[in-house]
Amino acid sequence: EALDTAPLTVGSVLQQRFQIVEQVEDRPEARVYRAIDLERCAACGTVGAGSADGYCQACGASRATPCFVRLTEQWRHEPPLHDEHLALPDRDYYIAVERAQRSQSRPDATVLRIGARTDPGAQRENNEDSIDARVYERTGERRLAILVVADGLGGQASGEIASQVAVQSLWRTLYTELWAPAMLSEPPTHPAEEILRAAALAADRAVAAARAEHGNDMSSTLVAALVVDGAVHTINVGDSRAYLFGREGLKRLTHDHSLVQRLVDAGKLAAADVFTHPHRNVIYNCLGDADPATIDLTTTQLQLDDRLLLCSDGLGEMVRDEGIEEVLLAEPDPQRACDLLVDRANLAGGEDNISVIIAQFARMGAA
């Protein structure tokens, strides 16, 4: 897939850390830059050790010697060798240190491979879903990832606004409280799960403010998975879902805040009858209502080869759990699995917008 973004300029600083020195390659599918890592010691490879009188606090070497790196900019295609991965919404950066630090990466290092797709569906003109997937990894040291699906409600484009506001607000909080400190090797001020919950509540109030500004009843569901090293913290509001697919098959991590789920929980409706119930789309908890949303939060540990899947109800209603599991069993590549799931949802009728994100916890270098 060709890059459609403007190249970085010489002298600019990416994410307040990587100063671009030169552009080495410029191909339709990838760009390669040489840059100085302003936070990494050229002698020992430590990131964020700072300096005492111009010397690395970790090893004592002079910080006057720059640490050069190669930044490969492309879209969801992992190069064979890199030390860090920085995923932004419109492009990925893979960072390879030019000096000996690169050889210090552990042979058993793991990586999160991401696939994502959103589609209006076969029967809708507008797509009121919004998605986001961002990864920051430093090999053998640090992993952060946030996966988000929001399904806007309200019609006439207001649902689209609500879901976008939710996703953008969530990211602003996470960047300030978690991402920026991590990139500078600084600890967060609060536990990750507390930050995620606070970010979701901030998104709830941001949607409520947008609702008041536009004078309508827009709202949004929200499901998000925050990966911190080997743990995944999952939140949900509404009926968008998160699943974990591992050795024991497909497991749902979230519980729908819907009328039909309440009826199933109370024993008044069989699970098989949910998809034909006349009120199956009614939810009782969403972002943007007058009362603060109820945020469900769960935490689990990721094992090697586990896959996280987040989706809007447009996928779950059309493909259902058994169909999702069937695709994950047949297709190991996250992006191809996302594409196949969306295609199947459309073939089944595509009655609603369809969004899916898959993150695979894999060994670096594995196919």
N, C-alpha and C positions, 0 to 999 in steps of 0.2 A: 504494500500500500504506500503510495507516494505521500511525502510530507507536503502539507499545504499551509505551513506556518512560515513566518519570516525567519531567516537565519539570525543567530546571535551575532552581535557586533563585537569586534575586537575592543577590549577595554571594559566591556560590560561585566557585571558580576551576577552570576546565577545563584538565586536563593541565598544571597548575602555570603557566599562562600567560595564559589569557583570563578576566578577572574580569567576571562577568555584572552588568550595570547595570540592565537592564530587559528584560521579554519584550514584544516588539513585536507578534507575531502568534502565534496558537495555532490551527492548523487540523489536521484529522485526519491529513493527509499530510505536514505540515511545521510546524515552529516557527521563529520568527525572534527572535533576541536582539540587543540592543545590548550591547557589551562593550568593555572596555579591554584592548588588547594590551599586557601588561606588559613585553614584550621588544622592541617596535618603537618606533623614534624617530618622533615625530609630524611632524618637519620633513623628514627625508630618507628615511624608510621603512626604514632599516637595522634588521635583526633581530639582537639579541644583541651590539650594539656596546658595551653596558655604559655606565657613566658615570664620569667623572672629575670629582669635586667637583660632581656634579649635572648634568653636561653630556655630551652624546653624544660618544663618542670618534671617531665617523666624521665628523660635520659640525660639532660644537661647539655645537649648539643645546641649550637647556635641556630636561632630561628631566622638568621639572615639568609640562609640557604633555602630557596623556594622548593617546594615539592610539586613537581609537574605531574599532571594526569592527562589521560585521553578521555574525552567525553564523546560517546557515540550517541547521537540523537536519532531516534527512529520511533516507529509506532508498533509496539507490542511484539517485537521480534528480538529475542534475547541473543546477544553476541556470545561466542563460546567462552570468553574469559573476561571477568570483570570483578571488581572488589565491592562496588556499591551500586545500588539501583535506586533511582529517583523517578517515580512515576507521577506525571502531571496529567490533567484531564486531556490535553491535546497532543502529548508526546511523552516519550520515555527517554531518560538519560542513563546510560550505563558507564560507570566511571572505572577506569583501569589505571592504577598507579604505575608510573614509568620506572620507579626504582624497585629495590629488592622487597619492599613491603608486599608486593603482589604475590610473591612466592610463599608468603607466610600464611595465606588463606588455608584454613583447615580442609583436608581432603573430603571430610564428611559434611561440608557446609551445605545448608539448605537454602531454598529460594521459594518465594511465592510467585507462581505463574498465574496471570490474570486474563480472563476473557470477559467481555461485556457486550451487550446489545440491547437496544430499545427500539420498539417498532409500534406504529400506530394501530396495527392490527388490520384485519380484512374489512371491518365494517365501520371504522372511525376515520374521520379526516384529520383531526387534531390528536397529537400525542400529549396527554396531560401527565405522563410519567416523567420523572427526572432521575438520573442515576449519576453516581460518581464513584471512582475507584482510584485510590492513590496509595503508592507503596514507597517506603524509604527503608533501604536495607544497607547495613554495613557488615560485610561478610564476617561471620564468627563473633560479632559483637552486639548488633542491634537490629531489630526488625520492627517496623511500624507499618500498618496498613489500615485503611478505612474503606469499607465498601458500603454504599448507601443506595437504597431504592426508595423513592417517594412517589406515591400515587395520588395525584391531585384530584380533588372533588369540587364540583361547583358548576361545571359546564361553561360554554361561551368564553373559553380561554382563561377564565379565572382559576380553574383547577391547575392549569399549566403554570400560572404565576405562583400559586400556593406551593406546589412541589418544588419549584426552583428556589423560592425563598427559604424553604425548609432545608434543602441541601446546602445552599450557600451559607446560611446561618450556622449550621452544624459545623461546616468546615472552618469558618472563621474562629470559632471557639477552640476547636481541636488544634488548629495551627498555632494559635497564641499560647495555649496551655501545654501542648504536648510536642508538636512537630518542631517548632523553632528551638526549644530547649534541647531536643534530641539531636538536631543537626549540629548544635554547638557542644554536644556531650555534657549537657547540664541536666540535672534531675528535674522532673516535673514537681510542681508545688503540691500536688494532690495525687492520690492513687488514680490509675487510668480509668477504672470503672466510675469513680466519682466525677471525673472530667467528662466522660461520655454522657452520663446522666444529666449533668449541668448543660452540656451542649444541646441535648435533646429538648430540655426545658426552654433554653434560649430560642431554639428553633420554633417551639410551640408559640412563644410570645411574639416572635417575629411574624409568623403567619397571622396571628390575631391582629397585629398592627396593620398588616397589609389588607386584611379583611375589612377593618374599620376605614382605612384610607379609600378603598374602592367601593365601599358601601354595599357589599354583597355577602354571601354566606360561604365563601371559599374556605376549604380546609384541605388537609392532606394526611395520608398515612405516612408512616416512616418505619423502615427497618434498616438497621445498621449493624455492621460487625467491625469491631476494632480489634486488630491483632497486635499484641504487644509481646514480642519474642515468641514463646510457644503457647501463650494463652489467647483465647478469643473471647471478648466481651460482646454480647449481643443485646441490642435493645429493639423493642417494637412497640408501635402505636397503630392500631387498626388491623387490617387483614393482609398486609404484605408480609412475606414469610422469609425465614432463614432456615436452611437445612444444613446438616453435616452428613457427608457421605464418606464412610470409612469401611473398615473390615466387617462390621456388622450390618452393612447396608445403609439405607437412607433413614436419617433420624431428624425429625422436626425440632428445631431449637426454640421456636416461638409458638405462642398460643393466640389464635385469632381473637380480636375484640369485636365479634360479630354476633348478631342475633342468632343465627343458626348454630354457631359454636356453643352459645349458652344453652340452646335447646338440646344439643347433643350431650353437653356436660350434665344436664339435669335428667337425662334419660328419656326425654320427650320426643327425640328425633333420632332416627338411625343415621349413622355417618354416611351410608350409601345414598340417603335421600337429600343430603345437603344441596347437591347440584341441581335439583329440580324444585327446590323450595321457592315460592314466589317472593320471599323477602331475603334471599340469600346474599344480596348486596348491601343490606343494612348493617352499618357498624355503629357502635355506641361510644367509641373512644377515638379521637383524631386530633391532629394539631390544628389550632386556630379557634377552638370553641371558647366561650366566655370563661368557663372553668378550666384550670390547668389540666393538661392531659395526664393520664396515668401512664408512667413509663415502666414497662417490664424489662428487667435486666437479668441475664443469665451469664455464667462464665463456664467455659470448658477448656480442656487442653487439646491442642492439635497434635496428632501423630503423623509420622511420615506417610505420605501419599493420601492423607485426608483431603477432601475437597469441601469448601464452603460454597453454598449456593444461596443467593438472595434473589427474590422475585416478587413481582406484583401479582395480584390475583388474576390478571389476564393470562398468565401462564398456568397457574394452579388449576383454574377452572377448565381450561381447554385440554391440558395434558395430564393433569392429576399426578398424585405421588408415584403411582406405579409407572406411568410414562416417563416421569423425570428420572426415576431409578434406572429404567431400561436404557435411556440415552447415556447416562453416566457410566453404566456398565460397558456400553458399546464404544464410547468415544472418550479416550483419555485426555485429548487436547482441550483445554478450557475454552478457547475461542470457538473451535469447531463445535463443541458441545452446546455453547450458547446459540450459535447459528442454527443448529439442528433443532433445538428446543423451540426457538421462535418460529421456524418453518413448520414444525408439527402443530404448534398452536394455531397458526393461520390456516393450515389444512383442515384442522378440526372446527373451523368456523371463525376464528379470530374475532370474537365478539367484543373484546375490550383491548385497550393498549397492553402491550406485552413488554416486560423488562426482565432481564436476567443478568446476574453477575456470578462468575465462578472463579474461585481462587483455589489453586492446587498447591499443597505443601509438599514440595518435591526436593530430591537431592540435586544439587547444582551439577549441571552437565548431563543429567539424565534426559533421555529422549521424551 
